[in-house]
Amino acid sequence: MSPRSAVAVRTVLPPWLAHALRAQRGPVPWSAVTRGALAAGPLLLLAVLTDRVSLGVVAAIAAMLAGINDRPGSRRAAVKRLGAPALAGAGGMLVGTYLGDRAGAVALIAALTGLGLLAGGMSAIGPVASGAGTQLLVAAAVGAGMPVPEAGWTRALAFLAGAGWLLALRLVLPTPGALTGDFRFDGERAAVSGVYDAVADLLDAAGTAHATARRAALTAALDHAQDALTGPRLRRFAGSAAERRLHAQYAAALPLAEAATALAWAGEDVSARAAEGPRRLAAAVRDNTATGPLPAPTRSAPALRALDDALLHAAEAFDRGGGGDLHTRRRSPRALLRTAFGAGGREYGLRVALCFGAGAAIAQVLHHSHWYGQHTHWYWLPATAVFLVKPDLGPLVSRVLCRAAGTVLGALVFAAFAAVLPRPEGLVALVAVCGALVPVSTRHFAAQTAVVTVLVLSLVMVGGEPQASVSRIAETLLACAIVLVVGHLPMPGERGGQVRARLTAATGAAHAYLTHVLEGRDGPDVPDGPDAPGGRSHRARRWTLRREAYRTLAEARTAIALAAHELPALARHTEGTDEVAALLERLVDTTTACAVHLDDTGRLGPGHRAQLAELLAELAVRRERVGLTAPVLPLAG
């Protein structure tokens, strides 16, 4: 089927089914494939050779879960993205082992349900917290149900060792193509150069129908670069000249992004010469070389003058390389708790708790009634429910369809391999192959499920249990039924809590950004001096607020898109929220254009004021229609 035919087919399918058929595209992440091949398989082989198979199985499970979270980015970001879930998983393994050894069936189910409530609320904080919540629950179920002779603390250490081994590979192995120079920062360098390329793409699209999509791509590039540079470190500030240079190059991209956004907002064509400078800066970052001469755009409009000034500032920053503010605003523990226990966190937490608890209860009934026969892996049912209830893996029905199809395919493939492969060496090799396929399979949930199913069934058989393909299919279908029922149950409060929470956060960020621009008057008549807490300049704070406004808006857009692909019974609860998000995008873009105009002239023109007033009035009406409280957004000065 041609790409055009495939698009035509998707347009006639309902959204919930079209999403299940959609797969991500992109180049093969060979570095992640290499790490996957060197992770679970070698760990299991070492355990077999040393006669510690049960601990090797636990370590391999941890390496597999870490491999699912092993996404492109910097090494510093990988420490947080892989390390935090690994710590949570080790804690879950310890708690689950204790519960499985000492608690009765009723107490075990109640405790696991409570863990589900806690982990579900945590998952509303962000992607890393979501990964930590998932591993906490999966490891707790495995620890409670897997027949492993070792003590809980030994299992927890094995879990940490498995995830830590993959993280060590991520930190040590260079990315292919980055063997020259300082490859420690190849992820950061690629992320920052991507920002300059996105600025150039937006300039090329100014005045065309593609400008909105290019501005969204610029936001994604800035988010990615910010995450790549702000991972955990032993010292507060960048500790090497190369890292300080990357910080300066990222900071220099922010005024360029601001000017490009203002030009796109104006809707006028920009000469090709305007994009040449950002492209040369992107090449300089990517190749770690000097910028050379930068072509200057014409200075016939405020946004073009801002672009020219930003290019001059970037050239100076590239030469100095003295570091720069990443313009992030840390969330306080109180803000994190407010997110976890807010409307979105409560709704997600309740659904996770019900699915995890119901899965554990049904699994316990089937286990004690000897429905499993000789099999003792009752933990598969609640662990599968955890993956199915995660909204960041796609809409509910899409997840269920993909999980069911992937499990059936994976179980059949494993049954075929198990019939011909020698044991245990053939199964160890199969684990290594599946580990290498995990990073590629994350492009589609069904493919990921199939690969993980083959890998887990191989681990179970290496651990001494018989072939379990049939029971695995049955447990997955049971988990699908549980999640479908719980996903459609009415919950306390208003449905679509996660979408509404994201939209509320985006509105608050837009409000803070607009207020700062209108009240601050970043014009020639106001000196660019330190007037904010911590000595940051007024303009630097503006860039921080702009970054937060666009980031929260992108998160809201993602949540709205997922909700729109649910079944109509669920999708109707978030109808109209996409229009609110579109208005917020226009408001933030207009605020950015106002900030650039104020820098140039010191005052707003009638056109800017009229458009702001129109957007604010329409936004208040739209928010009221979808049941959101409209904040007072002042149009002062």
JOCOR-V291315 format. One line per field, one symbol per residue. burial: I if it has 24 or more other C-alpha atoms within 12 Angstrom, else O. Layout:
burial->???
This chain:
burial->OOOOOOOOOOOOOOIIIIIIIIOOOOOOIOIIIIIIIIIIIIIIIIIIOOOIIIIIIIIIIIIIIIIIIIIIIIIIIIIIIIIIIIIIIIIIIIIIIIIIOOOOIOOIIOIIIIIIIIIIIIIIIIIIIIIIIIIIIIIIIIIIIIIIOIIIOIIIIIIIIIIIIIIIIIIOIIIOOOOOOOIIIIIIIIIIIIIIIIIIIIIIIIOOOOIIOIIIIIIIIIIIIIIIIIIOOOOOOIOOOIIIIIIIIIIIIIIIIIIIIIIIIIIOIIOOOIIIIIIIIIIIIIOIOIIOOIOIIOOOOIIIIIIIIIIIIIIIIIIOIIIIIIIIOOOOOOOOOOIIIIIIIIIIIIIIIIIIIIIIIIIIOIIOOOOIOOIIIIIIIIIIIIIIIIIIIIIIIIIIIIIIIIIIIIIIIIIOIIOOOOOIIIIIIIIIIIIIIIIIIIIIIIIIIIIIIIIIIIIIIIIIIIIIIIIIIIIIIIIIIIIIOIIIOOOOOOIIIIIIIIIIIIIIIIIIIIIIIIIIIIIOOOOOOOOOOOOOOIIIIIIIIIIIIIIIIIIIIIIIIIIIIIIOOIIOIIIIIIIIIIIIIIIIIIIIIIIIIIIIOIIIOOOIIOIIOOIIIIIIOIIOOIIIOIOOIIIOO
